[in-house]
Amino acid sequence: MGRIIKWLLYLVVLAAIGLVAFAYIGPFFGADFTPPSKEISQPVVLDAN
């Protein structure tokens, strides 16, 4: 049981390292992480008595 937990811990650590590496290196290979943006304009009515 201890071996399984140890291997799972190793896999989690490797997955975290891989995710961080992909986040930093991904844009060099064409992965675009920026969300699509558009301007939203709404009128605001203030009740000032």
N, CA, C, O and CB atoms as a CASP TS submission, in Angstrom:
PFRMAT TS
TARGET T0000
AUTHOR 0000-0000-0000
METHOD Language model
MODEL 1
PARENT N/A
ATOM      1  N   MET     1       0.830  -1.198   0.000  1.00  0.00           N
ATOM      2  CA  MET     1       0.000   0.000   0.000  1.00  0.00           C
ATOM      3  C   MET     1       0.871   1.257   0.000  1.00  0.00           C
ATOM      4  O   MET     1       0.531   2.254  -0.638  1.00  0.00           O
ATOM      5  CB  MET     1      -0.943   0.001   1.216  1.00  0.00           C
ATOM      6  N   GLY     2       1.982   1.206   0.710  1.00  0.00           N
ATOM      7  CA  GLY     2       2.888   2.348   0.767  1.00  0.00           C
ATOM      8  C   GLY     2       3.502   2.649  -0.587  1.00  0.00           C
ATOM      9  O   GLY     2       3.717   3.811  -0.931  1.00  0.00           O
ATOM     10  N   ARG     3       3.788   1.597  -1.366  1.00  0.00           N
ATOM     11  CA  ARG     3       4.377   1.802  -2.693  1.00  0.00           C
ATOM     12  C   ARG     3       3.404   2.520  -3.622  1.00  0.00           C
ATOM     13  O   ARG     3       3.803   3.393  -4.392  1.00  0.00           O
ATOM     14  CB  ARG     3       4.793   0.458  -3.308  1.00  0.00           C
ATOM     15  N   ILE     4       2.136   2.154  -3.546  1.00  0.00           N
ATOM     16  CA  ILE     4       1.138   2.785  -4.412  1.00  0.00           C
ATOM     17  C   ILE     4       1.020   4.271  -4.080  1.00  0.00           C
ATOM     18  O   ILE     4       0.957   5.109  -4.981  1.00  0.00           O
ATOM     19  CB  ILE     4      -0.237   2.088  -4.261  1.00  0.00           C
ATOM     20  N   ILE     5       0.990   4.590  -2.808  1.00  0.00           N
ATOM     21  CA  ILE     5       0.886   5.997  -2.403  1.00  0.00           C
ATOM     22  C   ILE     5       2.129   6.764  -2.837  1.00  0.00           C
ATOM     23  O   ILE     5       2.029   7.911  -3.274  1.00  0.00           O
ATOM     24  CB  ILE     5       0.692   6.113  -0.873  1.00  0.00           C
ATOM     25  N   LYS     6       3.288   6.144  -2.721  1.00  0.00           N
ATOM     26  CA  LYS     6       4.530   6.793  -3.126  1.00  0.00           C
ATOM     27  C   LYS     6       4.519   7.057  -4.638  1.00  0.00           C
ATOM     28  O   LYS     6       4.900   8.144  -5.072  1.00  0.00           O
ATOM     29  CB  LYS     6       5.750   5.923  -2.734  1.00  0.00           C
ATOM     30  N   TRP     7       4.091   6.080  -5.439  1.00  0.00           N
ATOM     31  CA  TRP     7       4.032   6.273  -6.888  1.00  0.00           C
ATOM     32  C   TRP     7       2.991   7.326  -7.269  1.00  0.00           C
ATOM     33  O   TRP     7       3.218   8.119  -8.182  1.00  0.00           O
ATOM     34  CB  TRP     7       3.715   4.948  -7.586  1.00  0.00           C
ATOM     35  N   LEU     8       1.864   7.335  -6.583  1.00  0.00           N
ATOM     36  CA  LEU     8       0.863   8.363  -6.854  1.00  0.00           C
ATOM     37  C   LEU     8       1.399   9.759  -6.528  1.00  0.00           C
ATOM     38  O   LEU     8       1.135  10.719  -7.253  1.00  0.00           O
ATOM     39  CB  LEU     8      -0.411   8.088  -6.048  1.00  0.00           C
ATOM     40  N   LEU     9       2.146   9.860  -5.442  1.00  0.00           N
ATOM     41  CA  LEU     9       2.754  11.138  -5.090  1.00  0.00           C
ATOM     42  C   LEU     9       3.747  11.578  -6.157  1.00  0.00           C
ATOM     43  O   LEU     9       3.782  12.750  -6.532  1.00  0.00           O
ATOM     44  CB  LEU     9       3.448  11.045  -3.728  1.00  0.00           C
ATOM     45  N   TYR    10       4.557  10.638  -6.647  1.00  0.00           N
ATOM     46  CA  TYR    10       5.495  10.963  -7.725  1.00  0.00           C
ATOM     47  C   TYR    10       4.752  11.424  -8.976  1.00  0.00           C
ATOM     48  O   TYR    10       5.168  12.385  -9.623  1.00  0.00           O
ATOM     49  CB  TYR    10       6.377   9.748  -8.054  1.00  0.00           C
ATOM     50  N   LEU    11       3.658  10.748  -9.320  1.00  0.00           N
ATOM     51  CA  LEU    11       2.888  11.128 -10.498  1.00  0.00           C
ATOM     52  C   LEU    11       2.265  12.509 -10.345  1.00  0.00           C
ATOM     53  O   LEU    11       2.234  13.280 -11.304  1.00  0.00           O
ATOM     54  CB  LEU    11       1.806  10.101 -10.770  1.00  0.00           C
ATOM     55  N   VAL    12       1.774  12.829  -9.165  1.00  0.00           N
ATOM     56  CA  VAL    12       1.189  14.146  -8.922  1.00  0.00           C
ATOM     57  C   VAL    12       2.252  15.232  -9.051  1.00  0.00           C
ATOM     58  O   VAL    12       1.997  16.284  -9.636  1.00  0.00           O
ATOM     59  CB  VAL    12       0.536  14.200  -7.527  1.00  0.00           C
ATOM     60  N   VAL    13       3.429  14.984  -8.516  1.00  0.00           N
ATOM     61  CA  VAL    13       4.514  15.966  -8.605  1.00  0.00           C
ATOM     62  C   VAL    13       4.939  16.151 -10.061  1.00  0.00           C
ATOM     63  O   VAL    13       5.139  17.280 -10.508  1.00  0.00           O
ATOM     64  CB  VAL    13       5.724  15.526  -7.742  1.00  0.00           C
ATOM     65  N   LEU    14       5.078  15.055 -10.802  1.00  0.00           N
ATOM     66  CA  LEU    14       5.451  15.159 -12.214  1.00  0.00           C
ATOM     67  C   LEU    14       4.370  15.863 -13.033  1.00  0.00           C
ATOM     68  O   LEU    14       4.685  16.641 -13.934  1.00  0.00           O
ATOM     69  CB  LEU    14       5.716  13.771 -12.793  1.00  0.00           C
ATOM     70  N   ALA    15       3.112  15.601 -12.729  1.00  0.00           N
ATOM     71  CA  ALA    15       2.021  16.268 -13.433  1.00  0.00           C
ATOM     72  C   ALA    15       2.035  17.768 -13.145  1.00  0.00           C
ATOM     73  O   ALA    15       1.810  18.571 -14.050  1.00  0.00           O
ATOM     74  CB  ALA    15       0.667  15.659 -13.030  1.00  0.00           C
ATOM     75  N   ALA    16       2.294  18.151 -11.909  1.00  0.00           N
ATOM     76  CA  ALA    16       2.354  19.577 -11.561  1.00  0.00           C
ATOM     77  C   ALA    16       3.517  20.256 -12.282  1.00  0.00           C
ATOM     78  O   ALA    16       3.367  21.366 -12.792  1.00  0.00           O
ATOM     79  CB  ALA    16       2.496  19.759 -10.032  1.00  0.00           C
ATOM     80  N   ILE    17       4.658  19.604 -12.326  1.00  0.00           N
ATOM     81  CA  ILE    17       5.817  20.157 -13.039  1.00  0.00           C
ATOM     82  C   ILE    17       5.507  20.274 -14.529  1.00  0.00           C
ATOM     83  O   ILE    17       5.858  21.271 -15.162  1.00  0.00           O
ATOM     84  CB  ILE    17       7.074  19.273 -12.818  1.00  0.00           C
ATOM     85  N   GLY    18       4.851  19.257 -15.090  1.00  0.00           N
ATOM     86  CA  GLY    18       4.482  19.302 -16.505  1.00  0.00           C
ATOM     87  C   GLY    18       3.498  20.412 -16.808  1.00  0.00           C
ATOM     88  O   GLY    18       3.608  21.068 -17.844  1.00  0.00           O
ATOM     89  N   LEU    19       2.544  20.634 -15.928  1.00  0.00           N
ATOM     90  CA  LEU    19       1.561  21.703 -16.131  1.00  0.00           C
ATOM     91  C   LEU    19       2.221  23.076 -16.086  1.00  0.00           C
ATOM     92  O   LEU    19       1.918  23.938 -16.911  1.00  0.00           O
ATOM     93  CB  LEU    19       0.456  21.619 -15.074  1.00  0.00           C
ATOM     94  N   VAL    20       3.107  23.281 -15.142  1.00  0.00           N
ATOM     95  CA  VAL    20       3.820  24.561 -15.046  1.00  0.00           C
ATOM     96  C   VAL    20       4.714  24.755 -16.270  1.00  0.00           C
ATOM     97  O   VAL    20       4.785  25.853 -16.820  1.00  0.00           O
ATOM     98  CB  VAL    20       4.664  24.625 -13.744  1.00  0.00           C
ATOM     99  N   ALA    21       5.392  23.693 -16.694  1.00  0.00           N
ATOM    100  CA  ALA    21       6.247  23.798 -17.882  1.00  0.00           C
ATOM    101  C   ALA    21       5.416  24.109 -19.118  1.00  0.00           C
ATOM    102  O   ALA    21       5.831  24.921 -19.945  1.00  0.00           O
ATOM    103  CB  ALA    21       7.042  22.498 -18.093  1.00  0.00           C
ATOM    104  N   PHE    22       4.261  23.489 -19.261  1.00  0.00           N
ATOM    105  CA  PHE    22       3.394  23.763 -20.411  1.00  0.00           C
ATOM    106  C   PHE    22       2.894  25.202 -20.384  1.00  0.00           C
ATOM    107  O   PHE    22       2.779  25.842 -21.429  1.00  0.00           O
ATOM    108  CB  PHE    22       2.205  22.792 -20.431  1.00  0.00           C
ATOM    109  N   ALA    23       2.599  25.705 -19.201  1.00  0.00           N
ATOM    110  CA  ALA    23       2.120  27.085 -19.094  1.00  0.00           C
ATOM    111  C   ALA    23       3.194  28.079 -19.521  1.00  0.00           C
ATOM    112  O   ALA    23       2.879  29.108 -20.119  1.00  0.00           O
ATOM    113  CB  ALA    23       1.672  27.384 -17.660  1.00  0.00           C
ATOM    114  N   TYR    24       4.446  27.787 -19.226  1.00  0.00           N
ATOM    115  CA  TYR    24       5.524  28.699 -19.596  1.00  0.00           C
ATOM    116  C   TYR    24       6.017  28.486 -21.020  1.00  0.00           C
ATOM    117  O   TYR    24       6.358  29.455 -21.699  1.00  0.00           O
ATOM    118  CB  TYR    24       6.671  28.545 -18.641  1.00  0.00           C
ATOM    119  N   ILE    25       6.063  27.240 -21.489  1.00  0.00           N
ATOM    120  CA  ILE    25       6.637  26.935 -22.794  1.00  0.00           C
ATOM    121  C   ILE    25       5.560  26.884 -23.877  1.00  0.00           C
ATOM    122  O   ILE    25       5.883  27.036 -25.055  1.00  0.00           O
ATOM    123  CB  ILE    25       7.390  25.608 -22.740  1.00  0.00           C
ATOM    124  N   GLY    26       4.308  26.677 -23.520  1.00  0.00           N
ATOM    125  CA  GLY    26       3.222  26.537 -24.476  1.00  0.00           C
ATOM    126  C   GLY    26       3.101  27.662 -25.489  1.00  0.00           C
ATOM    127  O   GLY    26       2.922  27.379 -26.673  1.00  0.00           O
ATOM    128  N   PRO    27       3.189  28.932 -25.082  1.00  0.00           N
ATOM    129  CA  PRO    27       3.069  30.013 -26.068  1.00  0.00           C
ATOM    130  C   PRO    27       4.139  29.973 -27.163  1.00  0.00           C
ATOM    131  O   PRO    27       3.907  30.489 -28.256  1.00  0.00           O
ATOM    132  CB  PRO    27       3.135  31.340 -25.366  1.00  0.00           C
ATOM    133  N   PHE    28       5.287  29.383 -26.900  1.00  0.00           N
ATOM    134  CA  PHE    28       6.322  29.278 -27.930  1.00  0.00           C
ATOM    135  C   PHE    28       5.931  28.271 -29.009  1.00  0.00           C
ATOM    136  O   PHE    28       6.450  28.325 -30.123  1.00  0.00           O
ATOM    137  CB  PHE    28       7.659  28.877 -27.301  1.00  0.00           C
ATOM    138  N   PHE    29       5.019  27.353 -28.685  1.00  0.00           N
ATOM    139  CA  PHE    29       4.597  26.323 -29.635  1.00  0.00           C
ATOM    140  C   PHE    29       3.197  26.587 -30.193  1.00  0.00           C
ATOM    141  O   PHE    29       2.611  25.704 -30.819  1.00  0.00           O
ATOM    142  CB  PHE    29       4.634  24.958 -28.968  1.00  0.00           C
ATOM    143  N   GLY    30       2.661  27.771 -29.980  1.00  0.00           N
ATOM    144  CA  GLY    30       1.399  28.148 -30.583  1.00  0.00           C
ATOM    145  C   GLY    30       0.193  28.026 -29.675  1.00  0.00           C
ATOM    146  O   GLY    30      -0.919  28.288 -30.133  1.00  0.00           O
ATOM    147  N   ALA    31       0.342  27.648 -28.434  1.00  0.00           N
ATOM    148  CA  ALA    31      -0.789  27.575 -27.511  1.00  0.00           C
ATOM    149  C   ALA    31      -1.072  28.988 -27.000  1.00  0.00           C
ATOM    150  O   ALA    31      -0.201  29.627 -26.410  1.00  0.00           O
ATOM    151  CB  ALA    31      -0.497  26.586 -26.319  1.00  0.00           C
ATOM    152  N   ASP    32      -2.281  29.465 -27.229  1.00  0.00           N
ATOM    153  CA  ASP    32      -2.645  30.817 -26.822  1.00  0.00           C
ATOM    154  C   ASP    32      -3.588  30.727 -25.624  1.00  0.00           C
ATOM    155  O   ASP    32      -4.683  30.177 -25.734  1.00  0.00           O
ATOM    156  CB  ASP    32      -3.307  31.603 -28.001  1.00  0.00           C
ATOM    157  N   PHE    33      -3.169  31.261 -24.491  1.00  0.00           N
ATOM    158  CA  PHE    33      -3.932  31.149 -23.251  1.00  0.00           C
ATOM    159  C   PHE    33      -4.739  32.398 -22.936  1.00  0.00           C
ATOM    160  O   PHE    33      -5.402  32.452 -21.900  1.00  0.00           O
ATOM    161  CB  PHE    33      -3.006  30.854 -22.109  1.00  0.00           C
ATOM    162  N   THR    34      -4.698  33.405 -23.803  1.00  0.00           N
ATOM    163  CA  THR    34      -5.426  34.632 -23.509  1.00  0.00           C
ATOM    164  C   THR    34      -6.908  34.433 -23.808  1.00  0.00           C
ATOM    165  O   THR    34      -7.258  33.867 -24.844  1.00  0.00           O
ATOM    166  CB  THR    34      -4.858  35.819 -24.324  1.00  0.00           C
ATOM    167  N   PRO    35      -7.770  34.885 -22.925  1.00  0.00           N
ATOM    168  CA  PRO    35      -9.206  34.745 -23.165  1.00  0.00           C
ATOM    169  C   PRO    35      -9.676  35.743 -24.224  1.00  0.00           C
ATOM    170  O   PRO    35      -9.097  36.820 -24.362  1.00  0.00           O
ATOM    171  CB  PRO    35      -9.994  34.947 -21.856  1.00  0.00           C
ATOM    172  N   PRO    36     -10.712  35.392 -24.964  1.00  0.00           N
ATOM    173  CA  PRO    36     -11.237  36.363 -25.925  1.00  0.00           C
ATOM    174  C   PRO    36     -11.837  37.564 -25.184  1.00  0.00           C
ATOM    175  O   PRO    36     -12.522  37.405 -24.174  1.00  0.00           O
ATOM    176  CB  PRO    36     -12.303  35.702 -26.842  1.00  0.00           C
ATOM    177  N   SER    37     -11.572  38.732 -25.690  1.00  0.00           N
ATOM    178  CA  SER    37     -12.056  39.929 -24.998  1.00  0.00           C
ATOM    179  C   SER    37     -12.869  40.787 -25.950  1.00  0.00           C
ATOM    180  O   SER    37     -12.594  40.855 -27.148  1.00  0.00           O
ATOM    181  CB  SER    37     -10.882  40.742 -24.415  1.00  0.00           C
ATOM    182  N   LYS    38     -13.873  41.438 -25.389  1.00  0.00           N
ATOM    183  CA  LYS    38     -14.651  42.417 -26.139  1.00  0.00           C
ATOM    184  C   LYS    38     -15.134  43.473 -25.154  1.00  0.00           C
ATOM    185  O   LYS    38     -15.327  43.203 -23.969  1.00  0.00           O
ATOM    186  CB  LYS    38     -15.855  41.746 -26.893  1.00  0.00           C
ATOM    187  N   GLU    39     -15.324  44.677 -25.673  1.00  0.00           N
ATOM    188  CA  GLU    39     -15.741  45.791 -24.826  1.00  0.00           C
ATOM    189  C   GLU    39     -17.247  45.740 -24.623  1.00  0.00           C
ATOM    190  O   GLU    39     -18.005  45.575 -25.578  1.00  0.00           O
ATOM    191  CB  GLU    39     -15.322  47.144 -25.444  1.00  0.00           C
ATOM    192  N   ILE    40     -17.670  45.882 -23.389  1.00  0.00           N
ATOM    193  CA  ILE    40     -19.087  45.904 -23.043  1.00  0.00           C
ATOM    194  C   ILE    40     -19.396  47.257 -22.419  1.00  0.00           C
ATOM    195  O   ILE    40     -18.753  47.675 -21.456  1.00  0.00           O
ATOM    196  CB  ILE    40     -19.459  44.732 -22.070  1.00  0.00           C
ATOM    197  N   SER    41     -20.391  47.933 -22.982  1.00  0.00           N
ATOM    198  CA  SER    41     -20.763  49.250 -22.492  1.00  0.00           C
ATOM    199  C   SER    41     -22.233  49.228 -22.086  1.00  0.00           C
ATOM    200  O   SER    41     -23.095  48.881 -22.894  1.00  0.00           O
ATOM    201  CB  SER    41     -20.498  50.341 -23.566  1.00  0.00           C
ATOM    202  N   GLN    42     -22.522  49.598 -20.839  1.00  0.00           N
ATOM    203  CA  GLN    42     -23.893  49.642 -20.341  1.00  0.00           C
ATOM    204  C   GLN    42     -24.141  50.988 -19.668  1.00  0.00           C
ATOM    205  O   GLN    42     -23.313  51.457 -18.887  1.00  0.00           O
ATOM    206  CB  GLN    42     -24.164  48.474 -19.355  1.00  0.00           C
ATOM    207  N   PRO    43     -25.279  51.607 -19.971  1.00  0.00           N
ATOM    208  CA  PRO    43     -25.588  52.879 -19.297  1.00  0.00           C
ATOM    209  C   PRO    43     -25.963  52.634 -17.836  1.00  0.00           C
ATOM    210  O   PRO    43     -26.551  51.607 -17.497  1.00  0.00           O
ATOM    211  CB  PRO    43     -26.739  53.620 -20.027  1.00  0.00           C
ATOM    212  N   VAL    44     -25.620  53.578 -16.991  1.00  0.00           N
ATOM    213  CA  VAL    44     -25.906  53.487 -15.563  1.00  0.00           C
ATOM    214  C   VAL    44     -26.781  54.668 -15.180  1.00  0.00           C
ATOM    215  O   VAL    44     -26.440  55.815 -15.468  1.00  0.00           O
ATOM    216  CB  VAL    44     -24.591  53.462 -14.715  1.00  0.00           C
ATOM    217  N   VAL    45     -27.911  54.394 -14.530  1.00  0.00           N
ATOM    218  CA  VAL    45     -28.819  55.448 -14.068  1.00  0.00           C
ATOM    219  C   VAL    45     -28.661  55.546 -12.557  1.00  0.00           C
ATOM    220  O   VAL    45     -28.871  54.568 -11.841  1.00  0.00           O
ATOM    221  CB  VAL    45     -30.322  55.151 -14.474  1.00  0.00           C
ATOM    222  N   LEU    46     -28.292  56.727 -12.075  1.00  0.00           N
ATOM    223  CA  LEU    46     -28.107  56.934 -10.643  1.00  0.00           C
ATOM    224  C   LEU    46     -29.310  57.686 -10.064  1.00  0.00           C
ATOM    225  O   LEU    46     -29.765  58.668 -10.650  1.00  0.00           O
ATOM    226  CB  LEU    46     -26.795  57.710 -10.370  1.00  0.00           C
ATOM    227  N   ASP    47     -29.810  57.244  -8.953  1.00  0.00           N
ATOM    228  CA  ASP    47     -30.904  57.933  -8.259  1.00  0.00           C
ATOM    229  C   ASP    47     -30.302  58.879  -7.213  1.00  0.00           C
ATOM    230  O   ASP    47     -30.039  58.476  -6.080  1.00  0.00           O
ATOM    231  CB  ASP    47     -31.887  56.902  -7.585  1.00  0.00           C
ATOM    232  N   ALA    48     -30.094  60.107  -7.595  1.00  0.00           N
ATOM    233  CA  ALA    48     -29.555  61.105  -6.673  1.00  0.00           C
ATOM    234  C   ALA    48     -30.642  62.150  -6.419  1.00  0.00           C
ATOM    235  O   ALA    48     -30.960  62.948  -7.301  1.00  0.00           O
ATOM    236  CB  ALA    48     -28.248  61.771  -7.248  1.00  0.00           C
ATOM    237  N   ASN    49     -31.197  62.141  -5.238  1.00  0.00           N
ATOM    238  CA  ASN    49     -32.273  63.097  -4.900  1.00  0.00           C
ATOM    239  C   ASN    49     -31.720  64.252  -4.115  1.00  0.00           C
ATOM    240  O   ASN    49     -32.466  65.157  -3.740  1.00  0.00           O
ATOM    241  CB  ASN    49     -33.391  62.414  -4.100  1.00  0.00           C
TER
END
